[in-house]
Amino acid sequence: MRGLLFSVLFNTLASALPQVAFPFNSQVPSVARANEAYAFQLAPTTFVSGDGSTLVYSLLSAPAWLSLESTTRTLYGTPGQGNTGPNVFKIVATGNDGSANMDCTLVVASNRAPTLAGNISSDLARSGPLSGPATLLLQPSTAFAITFSNDLFGDPGTIKSYYATMADRTPLPSWLKFDSSSLTFWGMTPVLVTGSQTYGVDFIASDVAGFAGATTTFSLLISSNQLAFDTQTENITVTPEESVTLGPFRRQLQINGGQVSDSQIQRAVAKAPEWLTFQNSSLELKGTPPQDFTSQTISITVTDTYGDTAVKNIFLRSANASLFDHEIGNLTATAGKPFSYTLAPSLFSQSDLNIELDVGNASSWLAYDASKRQLEGTPPATAKASADTMTLIASSASDSETQTFFINL
C-alpha cells in the first residue's frame, strides 16, 4: 500500500515539473555573427509547466558573451572573433515545483549574413490579392500555393538550406506545407467559424545548416470578406512645381471581387507629405510637388466595417530624378528578431555616390552601416506594430536626391 502511495506521489510531482516541449535547436535559431549584436526570442512553447506556473528562464554553462532575458525569453549578446564556431550551453526553466533544462548549440560565424534582396510583395501578389505589403488574402477551405523567387535572398549559391516556421518560431500547422526545393508554400486553408484569422510565417534562408541566416516574415489572412486594392502598388512620375492628381483609387478597391459600398467603409487614411491633400471618399490625392522634390512613398489604408484592412502603396518619383533607378518599397521587420537589409547596387544609377540613411523613430533599435550599405538591428520583443519612415539620401558631386520607404513592424 505504501509502495502504491509513493508511486502516485512520485508521478504527481514529476508531472508538475517543467518539461521540454520544443527544443531550442528545432526552432532554427539565428546564427550569431562575430562582433555584431545578437538577439533571438525563444518560442513560447519551448518549455511547458505541469502546474501552470510562470517559468523563469536562465542559462547554465553559457559563454560569457551570451545572456538570457527571462520575461521575453530572449537570448542576446555580442560574440567576439574568439567565439566563432559552436557554442554549447543549457537553457533552464524553473517553476514552482522544480526545474528542467535542455542542451543547446549556437553557432557563431565570422562571415556576413545573407540579406533580403528581392521584393516579397511581388512574389505574394502572384498568388492572390494583398491587404498589405506582406499579407496575402485567402478564402477559408481553399487550396493555395505560393512560390518565392530563388534570388529573394540574393545569390542562391550562398544559401545552403531553406526553412519555414510560424512567426513565433513554432512549427507550421498541419494545413500549411513548405517545399524547400521549389521554395513553395502550399496547402488547404482551414475552416473559419467566424471573423478572420491571420497567420504569421517566417521564411528562412540559411548559410549554416540548421540555423537562420536571414529571415523574412509574411502573413496569411484567412477571411470570408476580402478587402483589397486590385493594384496594391503603383509607381508614378511627377514633375516638381506642376499640380498632380493621384487617383481616384476608390474604383480599385474591392471586397470579395466586387465594388465596395460607402456603408462598408469604416475609415480611410493616407500617409502622405503636407503638399498633398487627401479625399477619403474618393481616395484621391491632389497637390503640387515642391521644387526640390525627388521621391516619396505614400500609403492609403482603408478599413471596412468587418475590421478588414487594405493598403495601397504609391511610389512617387520626380521626372527630374536621376540618381535612383528604382524604389525600395516597403520592408517588414518582426519584434524580437534580427533584421537586415542591404542596399543593392542596382538601386542607384551611379556607382560612386555618397549614401546616407536616416532611420527616424527606429533609431533605438536600427542602425545603418555605411561601409556595407546595410540596415541592421533587432526590434524589441515587446515592440508594438508601427510603420517607420526611412529617408535615403544619395549625393553626387553636383546633385542630391532623397527616397523614402517604410519598415513595417
Secondary structure, 3 states (H helix, E strand, C coil): CHHHHHHHHHHHHHHHCCEECCCHHHCCCECEECCCCEEEECCCCCEECCCCCCCEEEEECCCCCEEEECCCCEEEECCCHHHCEEEEEEEEEEECCEEEEEEEEEEEECCCCCCECCCHHHHHHCCCCEEECCEEEECCCCEEEEECCCCCCCCHHHCCEEEEEECCCCCCCCCEEEECCCCEEEEECCCCCCCEEEEEEEEEEECECCEECEEEEEEEEEECCCEEECCCEEEEEECCCCCEEECCCHHHEEECCEECCHHHEEEEEEECCCCEEEECCCCEEEECCCCCCCEEEEEEEEEECCCCEEEEEEEEEECCCCCECCCCCCEECCCCCCEEEECCHHHECCCCCEEEEECHHHHHCEEEECCCCEEEECCCCCCCCCEEEEEEEEECCCCEEEEEEEEEC
